[in-house]
Amino acid sequence: MVMEVRLGDVVRLRKVHPCGGYDWEVVRLGADIGIRCRNCGRRVLLERRVFEKRVKEFLARGEPDGSES
């Protein structure tokens, strides 16, 4: 099953980033997920299945895209 990921979601990953931050914001969606570290601003692109394995929890959810209505 595919995890529902929205633009603007804030997630906590299982491993700490070298800067010391755990929290990331989703900035790009597609086959790859783009995330930005909320501590240092570093951007990383992960394959969707790798992203889904690394996510520990959602801290905040982004706005729904509106196409569901």
mmCIF file of the C-alpha atoms, coordinates in Angstrom:
data_MODEL
# 
_entry.id   MODEL 
# 
loop_
_atom_site.group_PDB 
_atom_site.id 
_atom_site.type_symbol 
_atom_site.label_atom_id 
_atom_site.label_alt_id 
_atom_site.label_comp_id 
_atom_site.label_asym_id 
_atom_site.label_entity_id 
_atom_site.label_seq_id 
_atom_site.pdbx_PDB_ins_code 
_atom_site.Cartn_x 
_atom_site.Cartn_y 
_atom_site.Cartn_z 
_atom_site.occupancy 
_atom_site.B_iso_or_equiv 
_atom_site.pdbx_formal_charge 
_atom_site.auth_seq_id 
_atom_site.auth_comp_id 
_atom_site.auth_asym_id 
_atom_site.auth_atom_id 
_atom_site.pdbx_PDB_model_num 
ATOM 1  C CA . MET A 1 1  ? 0.000   0.000  0.000  1.00 0.00 ? 1  MET A CA 1 
ATOM 2  C CA . VAL A 1 2  ? 1.267   3.456  -0.917 1.00 0.00 ? 2  VAL A CA 1 
ATOM 3  C CA . MET A 1 3  ? 1.689   5.987  1.903  1.00 0.00 ? 3  MET A CA 1 
ATOM 4  C CA . GLU A 1 4  ? -0.283  9.209  1.386  1.00 0.00 ? 4  GLU A CA 1 
ATOM 5  C CA . VAL A 1 5  ? 2.255   12.025 1.253  1.00 0.00 ? 5  VAL A CA 1 
ATOM 6  C CA . ARG A 1 6  ? 1.289   15.675 0.740  1.00 0.00 ? 6  ARG A CA 1 
ATOM 7  C CA . LEU A 1 7  ? 3.306   18.721 -0.179 1.00 0.00 ? 7  LEU A CA 1 
ATOM 8  C CA . GLY A 1 8  ? 4.175   20.566 3.042  1.00 0.00 ? 8  GLY A CA 1 
ATOM 9  C CA . ASP A 1 9  ? 4.060   17.493 5.315  1.00 0.00 ? 9  ASP A CA 1 
ATOM 10 C CA . VAL A 1 10 ? 6.547   17.578 8.189  1.00 0.00 ? 10 VAL A CA 1 
ATOM 11 C CA . VAL A 1 11 ? 7.987   14.144 8.954  1.00 0.00 ? 11 VAL A CA 1 
ATOM 12 C CA . ARG A 1 12 ? 10.420  12.701 11.469 1.00 0.00 ? 12 ARG A CA 1 
ATOM 13 C CA . LEU A 1 13 ? 12.899  10.194 10.033 1.00 0.00 ? 13 LEU A CA 1 
ATOM 14 C CA . ARG A 1 14 ? 14.376  7.225  11.876 1.00 0.00 ? 14 ARG A CA 1 
ATOM 15 C CA . LYS A 1 15 ? 18.008  8.391  11.678 1.00 0.00 ? 15 LYS A CA 1 
ATOM 16 C CA . VAL A 1 16 ? 19.431  11.769 12.613 1.00 0.00 ? 16 VAL A CA 1 
ATOM 17 C CA . HIS A 1 17 ? 20.828  14.075 9.903  1.00 0.00 ? 17 HIS A CA 1 
ATOM 18 C CA . PRO A 1 18 ? 24.533  14.995 10.382 1.00 0.00 ? 18 PRO A CA 1 
ATOM 19 C CA . CYS A 1 19 ? 23.442  18.520 11.398 1.00 0.00 ? 19 CYS A CA 1 
ATOM 20 C CA . GLY A 1 20 ? 21.517  17.023 14.338 1.00 0.00 ? 20 GLY A CA 1 
ATOM 21 C CA . GLY A 1 21 ? 17.979  17.386 12.972 1.00 0.00 ? 21 GLY A CA 1 
ATOM 22 C CA . TYR A 1 22 ? 15.339  14.677 12.700 1.00 0.00 ? 22 TYR A CA 1 
ATOM 23 C CA . ASP A 1 23 ? 12.537  16.742 11.132 1.00 0.00 ? 23 ASP A CA 1 
ATOM 24 C CA . TRP A 1 24 ? 12.057  17.221 7.390  1.00 0.00 ? 24 TRP A CA 1 
ATOM 25 C CA . GLU A 1 25 ? 9.508   19.035 5.205  1.00 0.00 ? 25 GLU A CA 1 
ATOM 26 C CA . VAL A 1 26 ? 8.216   17.512 1.946  1.00 0.00 ? 26 VAL A CA 1 
ATOM 27 C CA . VAL A 1 27 ? 8.957   19.932 -0.917 1.00 0.00 ? 27 VAL A CA 1 
ATOM 28 C CA . ARG A 1 28 ? 8.515   17.705 -4.010 1.00 0.00 ? 28 ARG A CA 1 
ATOM 29 C CA . LEU A 1 29 ? 6.232   14.808 -4.906 1.00 0.00 ? 29 LEU A CA 1 
ATOM 30 C CA . GLY A 1 30 ? 6.401   12.194 -7.635 1.00 0.00 ? 30 GLY A CA 1 
ATOM 31 C CA . ALA A 1 31 ? 8.220   8.902  -8.074 1.00 0.00 ? 31 ALA A CA 1 
ATOM 32 C CA . ASP A 1 32 ? 10.914  10.550 -5.950 1.00 0.00 ? 32 ASP A CA 1 
ATOM 33 C CA . ILE A 1 33 ? 10.152  12.563 -2.807 1.00 0.00 ? 33 ILE A CA 1 
ATOM 34 C CA . GLY A 1 34 ? 12.073  15.791 -2.180 1.00 0.00 ? 34 GLY A CA 1 
ATOM 35 C CA . ILE A 1 35 ? 12.578  16.726 1.468  1.00 0.00 ? 35 ILE A CA 1 
ATOM 36 C CA . ARG A 1 36 ? 14.247  19.702 3.185  1.00 0.00 ? 36 ARG A CA 1 
ATOM 37 C CA . CYS A 1 37 ? 15.895  19.524 6.607  1.00 0.00 ? 37 CYS A CA 1 
ATOM 38 C CA . ARG A 1 38 ? 14.147  21.906 9.001  1.00 0.00 ? 38 ARG A CA 1 
ATOM 39 C CA . ASN A 1 39 ? 17.376  22.414 10.947 1.00 0.00 ? 39 ASN A CA 1 
ATOM 40 C CA . CYS A 1 40 ? 19.967  23.267 8.248  1.00 0.00 ? 40 CYS A CA 1 
ATOM 41 C CA . GLY A 1 41 ? 17.880  23.628 5.057  1.00 0.00 ? 41 GLY A CA 1 
ATOM 42 C CA . ARG A 1 42 ? 19.642  20.844 3.128  1.00 0.00 ? 42 ARG A CA 1 
ATOM 43 C CA . ARG A 1 43 ? 17.514  19.324 0.336  1.00 0.00 ? 43 ARG A CA 1 
ATOM 44 C CA . VAL A 1 44 ? 17.547  15.586 -0.416 1.00 0.00 ? 44 VAL A CA 1 
ATOM 45 C CA . LEU A 1 45 ? 15.771  13.530 -3.078 1.00 0.00 ? 45 LEU A CA 1 
ATOM 46 C CA . LEU A 1 46 ? 14.724  9.981  -2.066 1.00 0.00 ? 46 LEU A CA 1 
ATOM 47 C CA . GLU A 1 47 ? 12.957  7.231  -3.960 1.00 0.00 ? 47 GLU A CA 1 
ATOM 48 C CA . ARG A 1 48 ? 9.392   6.875  -2.701 1.00 0.00 ? 48 ARG A CA 1 
ATOM 49 C CA . ARG A 1 49 ? 9.905   3.378  -1.261 1.00 0.00 ? 49 ARG A CA 1 
ATOM 50 C CA . VAL A 1 50 ? 13.115  4.479  0.538  1.00 0.00 ? 50 VAL A CA 1 
ATOM 51 C CA . PHE A 1 51 ? 11.280  7.522  1.935  1.00 0.00 ? 51 PHE A CA 1 
ATOM 52 C CA . GLU A 1 52 ? 8.406   5.329  3.184  1.00 0.00 ? 52 GLU A CA 1 
ATOM 53 C CA . LYS A 1 53 ? 10.852  3.005  4.989  1.00 0.00 ? 53 LYS A CA 1 
ATOM 54 C CA . ARG A 1 54 ? 12.683  5.902  6.670  1.00 0.00 ? 54 ARG A CA 1 
ATOM 55 C CA . VAL A 1 55 ? 9.630   7.802  7.949  1.00 0.00 ? 55 VAL A CA 1 
ATOM 56 C CA . LYS A 1 56 ? 9.027   7.292  11.666 1.00 0.00 ? 56 LYS A CA 1 
ATOM 57 C CA . GLU A 1 57 ? 6.029   9.629  12.082 1.00 0.00 ? 57 GLU A CA 1 
ATOM 58 C CA . PHE A 1 58 ? 4.167   12.590 10.608 1.00 0.00 ? 58 PHE A CA 1 
ATOM 59 C CA . LEU A 1 59 ? 4.470   15.714 12.786 1.00 0.00 ? 59 LEU A CA 1 
ATOM 60 C CA . ALA A 1 60 ? 2.218   17.943 10.661 1.00 0.00 ? 60 ALA A CA 1 
ATOM 61 C CA . ARG A 1 61 ? 0.171   17.364 7.549  1.00 0.00 ? 61 ARG A CA 1 
ATOM 62 C CA . GLY A 1 62 ? 0.205   19.639 4.521  1.00 0.00 ? 62 GLY A CA 1 
ATOM 63 C CA . GLU A 1 63 ? -2.914  20.995 2.874  1.00 0.00 ? 63 GLU A CA 1 
ATOM 64 C CA . PRO A 1 64 ? -4.880  18.562 0.699  1.00 0.00 ? 64 PRO A CA 1 
ATOM 65 C CA . ASP A 1 65 ? -4.380  19.322 -2.996 1.00 0.00 ? 65 ASP A CA 1 
ATOM 66 C CA . GLY A 1 66 ? -8.105  19.888 -3.564 1.00 0.00 ? 66 GLY A CA 1 
ATOM 67 C CA . SER A 1 67 ? -8.498  17.342 -6.380 1.00 0.00 ? 67 SER A CA 1 
ATOM 68 C CA . GLU A 1 68 ? -10.251 14.966 -3.976 1.00 0.00 ? 68 GLU A CA 1 
ATOM 69 C CA . SER A 1 69 ? -13.403 17.140 -3.834 1.00 0.00 ? 69 SER A CA 1 
# 
